[in-house]
Amino acid sequence: MNKVPIQIMDLTTLKAVVYELSQDIVPSRFENAQQIDSHTIQLGFRTLENLIWIEISWLAESPRIVEIPPPKRYGEKSTLAKQIKYLLANLALVEIKQTGFERIVRFKLSSRPGKEIEKELIVELMGRHSNILLLDNTSKVITLGKQIKDYQSRLRPIGTGDIYTSPPPLKGLVPQLSESFNSWKDNICLVPSTFKNSLKNTYQGISPALVLQIASNNYDEACKIINQSVTNIELKTWEALYQKWKDWLLDIEKNNYTINFEGPTDFIVWGNRQSKVKERKIGISLSMYYSKKIEERKINSIREKLKQDLRNSKENELRKLESQELLINNISEYITMQNKANKLLTLQSPSKKQIIEAQILFKEAKRKKRSKESILNRIEFHKKKISDIEHCELFLDLLTYKKVDYNKLDSIIELKEEVEAYICIKKPTTKFKSKKRKEQLSKIKEIQSPNGVKIQIGGNNRQNELISLKQGKKGDIWFHAQEIPGSHVVLKSSNGLIDDKDIQLAADLASFFSRAKGSKLIPVIMVPIENLQRISGALPGTVRHRGGKVLWGKAERAQKYFHQK
């Protein structure tokens, strides 16, 4: 499974965020703490103007410190959050310090500015070794994000009650703005390797992202340069690299930071000298970036697991169907047996032996007939199950379409629950079951028709049921690809006047959000919503209808409509 790559908060980005936070929340009063998961905590600091929240994560894949918009309140507070909230109550944040090229940040708190430091919150952003620790005024660890046992680290085990010791010092030279071109080049070329490896191994504070940023503003060109051997790089290229190196160091020295989401990496916080106006805070921009990337990773993880579950379930049902179809062929001769028995009994004077034989034949024929009916029921059951699986596969495919604005994470979680409940025959666990089902179900895909009438599109089976059977009103019109798995589309004509353009768009949408969207023309059934009826015992959103009119929809027109928007 391919994971969504996440650009790590490197030394340069950390310096930019720390500088920004120092301007915004120093001094401030600590006010609140809440932990949203096992590796992420949110802290609130009250300034003279407002309450500013920061998020600290020690997740190995994306350790970070960022400013965040005011978060949702989490009712269940972890032990760590409770401890921090209790121990930092009424303390003032007087300093945020990051030294040299270490990815360690110290939040220093006292009763008020100018007084002795009483508590120190240390954040270490070092990949899988990332952590958060709260120290008292003697540097003793009061609480921390994760305990490091002896067997996990011989060099630096640490837990509550231990005296805090800094991580081992960084290897490599300290970057200096005053260093000459020849000295810089010679240091990098001491050990022949690629430019990427040589630069990272020679100097402190060098991340893979920074190497790309120094090499070029173009990703392909940057990759070509950094993967060259230092012995093969031309002098002109060396000079350009040195100039970018000095630009980087100068921006760090002058605290000249602006964020840009264009270039060889996902983002860059230095070297944007042409940008005179800061559009957004760096911390806020980064929080949006990380939340989006982490959500994408979650979606991809669930999607791949769902694909496999659906594939396995479908293969299992196909095997069962094939087995039942083979059985039906073996018992189809019951009619022949009945006919033979009838012939024996219609003889003018059948013998006792013939009567007994006829009775045996009748009994066996009856048994085979019952078996056939049972097998036929099982065949229909397996066919329905396969159809349900294909329906879920369709909704999973729709989640990859990026032009439609809806909460994909909530939708895929709902779909996962449906698959577990109806396809894989697993009981949804209380732990995983959505706590905000009503909120999730309210996030229906909606667009406006040419006449300004609302059109709703179901994103999964539960949403299909919601818009069609629960929220649908007399006067609304229901659309669905005819005899093809697809989303329910509801034209809310009870809320306004419609014409042929509105109806055609709804039909096109039903075509696009169906298994047959690759076809040029797709038959779509149009039914007054009051003529729908839920099928008991089937998947949510499974309906039958009375009457209806068949229209022809074009998925291509619906796709163009989204692009125009």
Secondary structure as UniProt FT lines:
FT   HELIX           11..25
FT   STRAND          28..37
FT   TURN            38..39
FT   STRAND          40..46
FT   STRAND          51..57
FT   TURN            60..61
FT   STRAND          64..68
FT   HELIX           79..87
FT   TURN            88..90
FT   STRAND          92..98
FT   TURN            100..101
FT   STRAND          104..110
FT   TURN            113..114
FT   STRAND          117..124
FT   HELIX           127..129
FT   STRAND          131..135
FT   TURN            137..138
FT   STRAND          140..144
FT   TURN            150..152
FT   TURN            160..161
FT   TURN            177..178
FT   HELIX           181..188
FT   HELIX           195..202
FT   TURN            204..205
FT   HELIX           208..215
FT   HELIX           219..226
FT   TURN            230..232
FT   HELIX           235..254
FT   TURN            273..274
FT   HELIX           282..330
FT   TURN            332..333
FT   HELIX           334..345
FT   HELIX           352..398
FT   TURN            399..400
FT   TURN            402..403
FT   HELIX           408..418
FT   HELIX           419..423
FT   TURN            430..432
FT   TURN            435..436
FT   HELIX           437..441
FT   STRAND          445..448
FT   TURN            450..451
FT   STRAND          454..457
FT   HELIX           461..465
FT   HELIX           466..470
FT   TURN            474..475
FT   STRAND          477..481
FT   TURN            482..483
FT   STRAND          489..491
FT   HELIX           493..495
FT   HELIX           500..512
FT   TURN            515..518
FT   STRAND          522..528
FT   HELIX           529..531
FT   STRAND          532..534
FT   TURN            536..537
FT   TURN            540..541
FT   STRAND          543..545
FT   STRAND          549..553
FT   HELIX           555..564
//
